[in-house]
Amino acid sequence: RALTADPGLLTHLPLTDLPRRLGRDLASWPALWRHRDRGRLVARAAHAVVPLLAVGGHHDHFTDDTVDLWHAWGGPSARLLLGPWGHGLTGAPGPGAGPAHRPALGELYVNWARRALTGRLTPGHHGALALGDADLWLPARSRTAPLTLRPRPVHGTVFTADPDRP
């Protein structure tokens, strides 16, 4: 009902203002933003029953937590968007961030929330990530078997340093 009454509800930052925008007290809301128990949320993520939208930046001090949460999420749908940003996301672009790295996040949040509230999210883990200095967004992969790279010798397995032939 709140989104119907105010379609722009989730497009405003900071999210800490949400209770004021709703016009009601959310007793646990301030504590949620103050308290940080590293790993506790990720440890409980497998038991989630709601969808997840995780948005983060490669240059944010919460990047590992964001990705770990997405990987561990047990809810019906988990989305990840990771770009070349700092903690302020598109408002804090990191090195190499270009025009392709400035999605309209408010619009993205609203569209995701509408799809989640109407049961129209595709099940499973899906995501996109972008690296600086490239205009590409690549699909994020959920963890599977670890990739083991083995060296493949081109000119033998011995290297001799020769200062006369660098």
PyMOL CGO cylinders between C-alpha atoms (Angstrom):
from pymol import cmd
from pymol.cgo import CYLINDER

trace = [
    CYLINDER, 0.00, 0.00, 0.00, 2.84, 2.38, 0.76, 0.3, 1, 1, 1, 1, 1, 1,
    CYLINDER, 2.84, 2.38, 0.76, 4.22, 2.09, -2.80, 0.3, 1, 1, 1, 1, 1, 1,
    CYLINDER, 4.22, 2.09, -2.80, 0.74, 2.63, -4.24, 0.3, 1, 1, 1, 1, 1, 1,
    CYLINDER, 0.74, 2.63, -4.24, 0.30, 5.78, -2.17, 0.3, 1, 1, 1, 1, 1, 1,
    CYLINDER, 0.30, 5.78, -2.17, 3.81, 7.05, -3.00, 0.3, 1, 1, 1, 1, 1, 1,
    CYLINDER, 3.81, 7.05, -3.00, 5.32, 5.39, -6.12, 0.3, 1, 1, 1, 1, 1, 1,
    CYLINDER, 5.32, 5.39, -6.12, 8.55, 7.34, -5.54, 0.3, 1, 1, 1, 1, 1, 1,
    CYLINDER, 8.55, 7.34, -5.54, 8.94, 6.04, -1.97, 0.3, 1, 1, 1, 1, 1, 1,
    CYLINDER, 8.94, 6.04, -1.97, 12.03, 3.94, -2.67, 0.3, 1, 1, 1, 1, 1, 1,
    CYLINDER, 12.03, 3.94, -2.67, 13.67, 6.42, -5.04, 0.3, 1, 1, 1, 1, 1, 1,
    CYLINDER, 13.67, 6.42, -5.04, 14.72, 8.79, -2.26, 0.3, 1, 1, 1, 1, 1, 1,
    CYLINDER, 14.72, 8.79, -2.26, 17.97, 8.62, -0.35, 0.3, 1, 1, 1, 1, 1, 1,
    CYLINDER, 17.97, 8.62, -0.35, 18.99, 8.30, 2.39, 0.3, 1, 1, 1, 1, 1, 1,
    CYLINDER, 18.99, 8.30, 2.39, 17.02, 5.19, 3.26, 0.3, 1, 1, 1, 1, 1, 1,
    CYLINDER, 17.02, 5.19, 3.26, 17.37, 6.15, 6.91, 0.3, 1, 1, 1, 1, 1, 1,
    CYLINDER, 17.37, 6.15, 6.91, 14.62, 8.70, 6.19, 0.3, 1, 1, 1, 1, 1, 1,
    CYLINDER, 14.62, 8.70, 6.19, 12.12, 5.98, 5.25, 0.3, 1, 1, 1, 1, 1, 1,
    CYLINDER, 12.12, 5.98, 5.25, 10.15, 6.14, 8.55, 0.3, 1, 1, 1, 1, 1, 1,
    CYLINDER, 10.15, 6.14, 8.55, 9.70, 9.91, 8.15, 0.3, 1, 1, 1, 1, 1, 1,
    CYLINDER, 9.70, 9.91, 8.15, 8.56, 9.46, 4.53, 0.3, 1, 1, 1, 1, 1, 1,
    CYLINDER, 8.56, 9.46, 4.53, 6.10, 6.77, 5.63, 0.3, 1, 1, 1, 1, 1, 1,
    CYLINDER, 6.10, 6.77, 5.63, 4.85, 9.03, 8.40, 0.3, 1, 1, 1, 1, 1, 1,
    CYLINDER, 4.85, 9.03, 8.40, 5.22, 6.36, 11.07, 0.3, 1, 1, 1, 1, 1, 1,
    CYLINDER, 5.22, 6.36, 11.07, 7.77, 5.03, 13.51, 0.3, 1, 1, 1, 1, 1, 1,
    CYLINDER, 7.77, 5.03, 13.51, 9.77, 1.95, 12.59, 0.3, 1, 1, 1, 1, 1, 1,
    CYLINDER, 9.77, 1.95, 12.59, 11.22, 1.10, 15.99, 0.3, 1, 1, 1, 1, 1, 1,
    CYLINDER, 11.22, 1.10, 15.99, 14.03, -1.18, 14.77, 0.3, 1, 1, 1, 1, 1, 1,
    CYLINDER, 14.03, -1.18, 14.77, 15.04, 0.97, 11.77, 0.3, 1, 1, 1, 1, 1, 1,
    CYLINDER, 15.04, 0.97, 11.77, 17.72, 3.19, 13.45, 0.3, 1, 1, 1, 1, 1, 1,
    CYLINDER, 17.72, 3.19, 13.45, 19.35, 0.20, 15.17, 0.3, 1, 1, 1, 1, 1, 1,
    CYLINDER, 19.35, 0.20, 15.17, 19.51, -1.64, 11.87, 0.3, 1, 1, 1, 1, 1, 1,
    CYLINDER, 19.51, -1.64, 11.87, 21.78, 1.08, 10.48, 0.3, 1, 1, 1, 1, 1, 1,
    CYLINDER, 21.78, 1.08, 10.48, 23.91, 1.46, 13.65, 0.3, 1, 1, 1, 1, 1, 1,
    CYLINDER, 23.91, 1.46, 13.65, 24.55, -2.19, 14.51, 0.3, 1, 1, 1, 1, 1, 1,
    CYLINDER, 24.55, -2.19, 14.51, 27.14, -4.13, 12.54, 0.3, 1, 1, 1, 1, 1, 1,
    CYLINDER, 27.14, -4.13, 12.54, 27.75, -7.76, 13.45, 0.3, 1, 1, 1, 1, 1, 1,
    CYLINDER, 27.75, -7.76, 13.45, 30.02, -8.93, 10.65, 0.3, 1, 1, 1, 1, 1, 1,
    CYLINDER, 30.02, -8.93, 10.65, 29.02, -12.26, 9.16, 0.3, 1, 1, 1, 1, 1, 1,
    CYLINDER, 29.02, -12.26, 9.16, 25.83, -12.70, 11.17, 0.3, 1, 1, 1, 1, 1, 1,
    CYLINDER, 25.83, -12.70, 11.17, 23.53, -11.72, 8.32, 0.3, 1, 1, 1, 1, 1, 1,
    CYLINDER, 23.53, -11.72, 8.32, 25.39, -13.87, 5.79, 0.3, 1, 1, 1, 1, 1, 1,
    CYLINDER, 25.39, -13.87, 5.79, 25.26, -16.84, 8.18, 0.3, 1, 1, 1, 1, 1, 1,
    CYLINDER, 25.26, -16.84, 8.18, 21.46, -16.53, 8.33, 0.3, 1, 1, 1, 1, 1, 1,
    CYLINDER, 21.46, -16.53, 8.33, 20.99, -15.81, 4.60, 0.3, 1, 1, 1, 1, 1, 1,
    CYLINDER, 20.99, -15.81, 4.60, 20.45, -19.43, 3.59, 0.3, 1, 1, 1, 1, 1, 1,
    CYLINDER, 20.45, -19.43, 3.59, 17.18, -19.41, 5.55, 0.3, 1, 1, 1, 1, 1, 1,
    CYLINDER, 17.18, -19.41, 5.55, 15.79, -16.33, 3.77, 0.3, 1, 1, 1, 1, 1, 1,
    CYLINDER, 15.79, -16.33, 3.77, 12.28, -16.60, 2.35, 0.3, 1, 1, 1, 1, 1, 1,
    CYLINDER, 12.28, -16.60, 2.35, 12.10, -13.24, 0.55, 0.3, 1, 1, 1, 1, 1, 1,
    CYLINDER, 12.10, -13.24, 0.55, 13.89, -11.99, -2.58, 0.3, 1, 1, 1, 1, 1, 1,
    CYLINDER, 13.89, -11.99, -2.58, 17.15, -10.02, -2.41, 0.3, 1, 1, 1, 1, 1, 1,
    CYLINDER, 17.15, -10.02, -2.41, 18.50, -7.09, -4.39, 0.3, 1, 1, 1, 1, 1, 1,
    CYLINDER, 18.50, -7.09, -4.39, 22.15, -6.52, -3.47, 0.3, 1, 1, 1, 1, 1, 1,
    CYLINDER, 22.15, -6.52, -3.47, 23.80, -3.42, -4.98, 0.3, 1, 1, 1, 1, 1, 1,
    CYLINDER, 23.80, -3.42, -4.98, 27.40, -2.56, -4.24, 0.3, 1, 1, 1, 1, 1, 1,
    CYLINDER, 27.40, -2.56, -4.24, 30.64, -1.13, -5.53, 0.3, 1, 1, 1, 1, 1, 1,
    CYLINDER, 30.64, -1.13, -5.53, 34.07, -2.63, -6.10, 0.3, 1, 1, 1, 1, 1, 1,
    CYLINDER, 34.07, -2.63, -6.10, 35.60, 0.24, -4.09, 0.3, 1, 1, 1, 1, 1, 1,
    CYLINDER, 35.60, 0.24, -4.09, 33.26, -0.08, -1.10, 0.3, 1, 1, 1, 1, 1, 1,
    CYLINDER, 33.26, -0.08, -1.10, 34.37, -1.47, 2.25, 0.3, 1, 1, 1, 1, 1, 1,
    CYLINDER, 34.37, -1.47, 2.25, 31.23, -3.67, 2.24, 0.3, 1, 1, 1, 1, 1, 1,
    CYLINDER, 31.23, -3.67, 2.24, 31.92, -5.31, -1.15, 0.3, 1, 1, 1, 1, 1, 1,
    CYLINDER, 31.92, -5.31, -1.15, 32.83, -8.72, 0.28, 0.3, 1, 1, 1, 1, 1, 1,
    CYLINDER, 32.83, -8.72, 0.28, 29.74, -8.70, 2.51, 0.3, 1, 1, 1, 1, 1, 1,
    CYLINDER, 29.74, -8.70, 2.51, 27.51, -7.78, -0.43, 0.3, 1, 1, 1, 1, 1, 1,
    CYLINDER, 27.51, -7.78, -0.43, 28.82, -10.57, -2.65, 0.3, 1, 1, 1, 1, 1, 1,
    CYLINDER, 28.82, -10.57, -2.65, 28.83, -13.13, 0.20, 0.3, 1, 1, 1, 1, 1, 1,
    CYLINDER, 28.83, -13.13, 0.20, 25.23, -12.25, 1.04, 0.3, 1, 1, 1, 1, 1, 1,
    CYLINDER, 25.23, -12.25, 1.04, 24.18, -12.72, -2.59, 0.3, 1, 1, 1, 1, 1, 1,
    CYLINDER, 24.18, -12.72, -2.59, 25.95, -16.09, -2.81, 0.3, 1, 1, 1, 1, 1, 1,
    CYLINDER, 25.95, -16.09, -2.81, 24.43, -17.35, 0.44, 0.3, 1, 1, 1, 1, 1, 1,
    CYLINDER, 24.43, -17.35, 0.44, 20.89, -16.07, -0.13, 0.3, 1, 1, 1, 1, 1, 1,
    CYLINDER, 20.89, -16.07, -0.13, 18.33, -18.86, 0.15, 0.3, 1, 1, 1, 1, 1, 1,
    CYLINDER, 18.33, -18.86, 0.15, 15.28, -16.83, -0.84, 0.3, 1, 1, 1, 1, 1, 1,
    CYLINDER, 15.28, -16.83, -0.84, 13.37, -17.40, -4.07, 0.3, 1, 1, 1, 1, 1, 1,
    CYLINDER, 13.37, -17.40, -4.07, 15.34, -14.81, -6.03, 0.3, 1, 1, 1, 1, 1, 1,
    CYLINDER, 15.34, -14.81, -6.03, 18.66, -13.04, -5.54, 0.3, 1, 1, 1, 1, 1, 1,
    CYLINDER, 18.66, -13.04, -5.54, 19.97, -10.19, -7.69, 0.3, 1, 1, 1, 1, 1, 1,
    CYLINDER, 19.97, -10.19, -7.69, 23.43, -8.59, -7.61, 0.3, 1, 1, 1, 1, 1, 1,
    CYLINDER, 23.43, -8.59, -7.61, 24.54, -5.36, -9.22, 0.3, 1, 1, 1, 1, 1, 1,
    CYLINDER, 24.54, -5.36, -9.22, 28.21, -4.51, -8.66, 0.3, 1, 1, 1, 1, 1, 1,
    CYLINDER, 28.21, -4.51, -8.66, 29.88, -1.58, -10.37, 0.3, 1, 1, 1, 1, 1, 1,
    CYLINDER, 29.88, -1.58, -10.37, 33.09, 0.48, -10.21, 0.3, 1, 1, 1, 1, 1, 1,
    CYLINDER, 33.09, 0.48, -10.21, 31.81, 2.61, -7.34, 0.3, 1, 1, 1, 1, 1, 1,
    CYLINDER, 31.81, 2.61, -7.34, 32.56, 3.45, -3.75, 0.3, 1, 1, 1, 1, 1, 1,
    CYLINDER, 32.56, 3.45, -3.75, 30.09, 3.28, -0.87, 0.3, 1, 1, 1, 1, 1, 1,
    CYLINDER, 30.09, 3.28, -0.87, 28.05, 6.09, -2.42, 0.3, 1, 1, 1, 1, 1, 1,
    CYLINDER, 28.05, 6.09, -2.42, 27.48, 3.88, -5.48, 0.3, 1, 1, 1, 1, 1, 1,
    CYLINDER, 27.48, 3.88, -5.48, 26.98, 5.92, -8.67, 0.3, 1, 1, 1, 1, 1, 1,
    CYLINDER, 26.98, 5.92, -8.67, 27.44, 9.10, -6.60, 0.3, 1, 1, 1, 1, 1, 1,
    CYLINDER, 27.44, 9.10, -6.60, 30.97, 7.93, -5.73, 0.3, 1, 1, 1, 1, 1, 1,
    CYLINDER, 30.97, 7.93, -5.73, 32.41, 6.59, -8.98, 0.3, 1, 1, 1, 1, 1, 1,
    CYLINDER, 32.41, 6.59, -8.98, 35.72, 4.79, -8.67, 0.3, 1, 1, 1, 1, 1, 1,
    CYLINDER, 35.72, 4.79, -8.67, 38.71, 4.80, -11.00, 0.3, 1, 1, 1, 1, 1, 1,
    CYLINDER, 38.71, 4.80, -11.00, 37.73, 4.03, -14.58, 0.3, 1, 1, 1, 1, 1, 1,
    CYLINDER, 37.73, 4.03, -14.58, 33.98, 4.51, -14.07, 0.3, 1, 1, 1, 1, 1, 1,
    CYLINDER, 33.98, 4.51, -14.07, 32.36, 5.88, -17.20, 0.3, 1, 1, 1, 1, 1, 1,
    CYLINDER, 32.36, 5.88, -17.20, 28.92, 6.82, -18.50, 0.3, 1, 1, 1, 1, 1, 1,
    CYLINDER, 28.92, 6.82, -18.50, 27.91, 3.15, -18.86, 0.3, 1, 1, 1, 1, 1, 1,
    CYLINDER, 27.91, 3.15, -18.86, 28.42, 2.78, -15.10, 0.3, 1, 1, 1, 1, 1, 1,
    CYLINDER, 28.42, 2.78, -15.10, 25.75, 5.28, -14.09, 0.3, 1, 1, 1, 1, 1, 1,
    CYLINDER, 25.75, 5.28, -14.09, 22.45, 3.37, -14.10, 0.3, 1, 1, 1, 1, 1, 1,
    CYLINDER, 22.45, 3.37, -14.10, 19.42, 5.11, -12.63, 0.3, 1, 1, 1, 1, 1, 1,
    CYLINDER, 19.42, 5.11, -12.63, 19.51, 3.24, -9.33, 0.3, 1, 1, 1, 1, 1, 1,
    CYLINDER, 19.51, 3.24, -9.33, 16.34, 4.76, -7.90, 0.3, 1, 1, 1, 1, 1, 1,
    CYLINDER, 16.34, 4.76, -7.90, 14.40, 3.58, -10.94, 0.3, 1, 1, 1, 1, 1, 1,
    CYLINDER, 14.40, 3.58, -10.94, 16.07, 0.16, -10.72, 0.3, 1, 1, 1, 1, 1, 1,
    CYLINDER, 16.07, 0.16, -10.72, 15.07, -0.17, -7.03, 0.3, 1, 1, 1, 1, 1, 1,
    CYLINDER, 15.07, -0.17, -7.03, 11.46, 0.77, -7.74, 0.3, 1, 1, 1, 1, 1, 1,
    CYLINDER, 11.46, 0.77, -7.74, 11.16, -1.60, -10.71, 0.3, 1, 1, 1, 1, 1, 1,
    CYLINDER, 11.16, -1.60, -10.71, 12.70, -4.45, -8.70, 0.3, 1, 1, 1, 1, 1, 1,
    CYLINDER, 12.70, -4.45, -8.70, 10.40, -3.78, -5.73, 0.3, 1, 1, 1, 1, 1, 1,
    CYLINDER, 10.40, -3.78, -5.73, 7.32, -3.73, -7.95, 0.3, 1, 1, 1, 1, 1, 1,
    CYLINDER, 7.32, -3.73, -7.95, 8.32, -7.04, -9.54, 0.3, 1, 1, 1, 1, 1, 1,
    CYLINDER, 8.32, -7.04, -9.54, 9.08, -8.55, -6.13, 0.3, 1, 1, 1, 1, 1, 1,
    CYLINDER, 9.08, -8.55, -6.13, 5.76, -7.40, -4.64, 0.3, 1, 1, 1, 1, 1, 1,
    CYLINDER, 5.76, -7.40, -4.64, 3.81, -8.82, -7.58, 0.3, 1, 1, 1, 1, 1, 1,
    CYLINDER, 3.81, -8.82, -7.58, 5.71, -12.13, -7.74, 0.3, 1, 1, 1, 1, 1, 1,
    CYLINDER, 5.71, -12.13, -7.74, 7.28, -11.42, -11.14, 0.3, 1, 1, 1, 1, 1, 1,
    CYLINDER, 7.28, -11.42, -11.14, 10.97, -11.98, -10.31, 0.3, 1, 1, 1, 1, 1, 1,
    CYLINDER, 10.97, -11.98, -10.31, 12.74, -14.83, -12.07, 0.3, 1, 1, 1, 1, 1, 1,
    CYLINDER, 12.74, -14.83, -12.07, 13.82, -17.44, -9.52, 0.3, 1, 1, 1, 1, 1, 1,
    CYLINDER, 13.82, -17.44, -9.52, 17.50, -18.08, -8.82, 0.3, 1, 1, 1, 1, 1, 1,
    CYLINDER, 17.50, -18.08, -8.82, 20.68, -16.07, -8.53, 0.3, 1, 1, 1, 1, 1, 1,
    CYLINDER, 20.68, -16.07, -8.53, 21.30, -13.53, -11.29, 0.3, 1, 1, 1, 1, 1, 1,
    CYLINDER, 21.30, -13.53, -11.29, 23.48, -10.49, -11.47, 0.3, 1, 1, 1, 1, 1, 1,
    CYLINDER, 23.48, -10.49, -11.47, 25.66, -8.12, -13.41, 0.3, 1, 1, 1, 1, 1, 1,
    CYLINDER, 25.66, -8.12, -13.41, 29.02, -6.58, -12.69, 0.3, 1, 1, 1, 1, 1, 1,
    CYLINDER, 29.02, -6.58, -12.69, 31.12, -3.97, -14.39, 0.3, 1, 1, 1, 1, 1, 1,
    CYLINDER, 31.12, -3.97, -14.39, 34.78, -3.17, -14.09, 0.3, 1, 1, 1, 1, 1, 1,
    CYLINDER, 34.78, -3.17, -14.09, 36.32, 0.23, -14.53, 0.3, 1, 1, 1, 1, 1, 1,
    CYLINDER, 36.32, 0.23, -14.53, 37.77, 1.25, -17.90, 0.3, 1, 1, 1, 1, 1, 1,
    CYLINDER, 37.77, 1.25, -17.90, 35.28, -0.93, -19.79, 0.3, 1, 1, 1, 1, 1, 1,
    CYLINDER, 35.28, -0.93, -19.79, 31.72, -0.17, -20.83, 0.3, 1, 1, 1, 1, 1, 1,
    CYLINDER, 31.72, -0.17, -20.83, 30.73, -3.81, -20.48, 0.3, 1, 1, 1, 1, 1, 1,
    CYLINDER, 30.73, -3.81, -20.48, 28.38, -5.27, -17.89, 0.3, 1, 1, 1, 1, 1, 1,
    CYLINDER, 28.38, -5.27, -17.89, 29.13, -8.96, -17.42, 0.3, 1, 1, 1, 1, 1, 1,
    CYLINDER, 29.13, -8.96, -17.42, 26.89, -11.62, -15.90, 0.3, 1, 1, 1, 1, 1, 1,
    CYLINDER, 26.89, -11.62, -15.90, 27.71, -12.41, -12.28, 0.3, 1, 1, 1, 1, 1, 1,
    CYLINDER, 27.71, -12.41, -12.28, 28.05, -16.12, -11.68, 0.3, 1, 1, 1, 1, 1, 1,
    CYLINDER, 28.05, -16.12, -11.68, 27.11, -17.93, -8.53, 0.3, 1, 1, 1, 1, 1, 1,
    CYLINDER, 27.11, -17.93, -8.53, 29.83, -20.10, -7.06, 0.3, 1, 1, 1, 1, 1, 1,
    CYLINDER, 29.83, -20.10, -7.06, 30.32, -23.52, -8.52, 0.3, 1, 1, 1, 1, 1, 1,
    CYLINDER, 30.32, -23.52, -8.52, 33.36, -25.77, -8.35, 0.3, 1, 1, 1, 1, 1, 1,
    CYLINDER, 33.36, -25.77, -8.35, 36.56, -23.78, -7.82, 0.3, 1, 1, 1, 1, 1, 1,
    CYLINDER, 36.56, -23.78, -7.82, 38.50, -23.05, -10.97, 0.3, 1, 1, 1, 1, 1, 1,
    CYLINDER, 38.50, -23.05, -10.97, 42.02, -24.46, -10.89, 0.3, 1, 1, 1, 1, 1, 1,
    CYLINDER, 42.02, -24.46, -10.89, 44.45, -22.98, -13.36, 0.3, 1, 1, 1, 1, 1, 1,
    CYLINDER, 44.45, -22.98, -13.36, 47.47, -25.00, -14.32, 0.3, 1, 1, 1, 1, 1, 1,
    CYLINDER, 47.47, -25.00, -14.32, 50.53, -23.54, -16.02, 0.3, 1, 1, 1, 1, 1, 1,
    CYLINDER, 50.53, -23.54, -16.02, 50.98, -24.52, -19.64, 0.3, 1, 1, 1, 1, 1, 1,
    CYLINDER, 50.98, -24.52, -19.64, 54.65, -24.28, -20.62, 0.3, 1, 1, 1, 1, 1, 1,
    CYLINDER, 54.65, -24.28, -20.62, 55.28, -22.73, -24.02, 0.3, 1, 1, 1, 1, 1, 1,
    CYLINDER, 55.28, -22.73, -24.02, 59.09, -23.07, -24.19, 0.3, 1, 1, 1, 1, 1, 1,
    CYLINDER, 59.09, -23.07, -24.19, 59.86, -25.69, -21.53, 0.3, 1, 1, 1, 1, 1, 1,
    CYLINDER, 59.86, -25.69, -21.53, 59.66, -25.61, -17.75, 0.3, 1, 1, 1, 1, 1, 1,
    CYLINDER, 59.66, -25.61, -17.75, 63.10, -24.17, -17.03, 0.3, 1, 1, 1, 1, 1, 1,
    CYLINDER, 63.10, -24.17, -17.03, 64.00, -20.49, -16.99, 0.3, 1, 1, 1, 1, 1, 1,
    CYLINDER, 64.00, -20.49, -16.99, 67.58, -19.31, -16.94, 0.3, 1, 1, 1, 1, 1, 1,
    CYLINDER, 67.58, -19.31, -16.94, 68.28, -15.63, -16.36, 0.3, 1, 1, 1, 1, 1, 1,
    CYLINDER, 68.28, -15.63, -16.36, 70.93, -14.39, -18.78, 0.3, 1, 1, 1, 1, 1, 1,
    CYLINDER, 70.93, -14.39, -18.78, 71.91, -10.72, -18.32, 0.3, 1, 1, 1, 1, 1, 1,
    CYLINDER, 71.91, -10.72, -18.32, 73.49, -10.72, -21.79, 0.3, 1, 1, 1, 1, 1, 1,
    CYLINDER, 73.49, -10.72, -21.79, 70.18, -11.81, -23.35, 0.3, 1, 1, 1, 1, 1, 1,
    CYLINDER, 70.18, -11.81, -23.35, 67.42, -10.11, -21.36, 0.3, 1, 1, 1, 1, 1, 1,
]
cmd.load_cgo(trace, "trace")
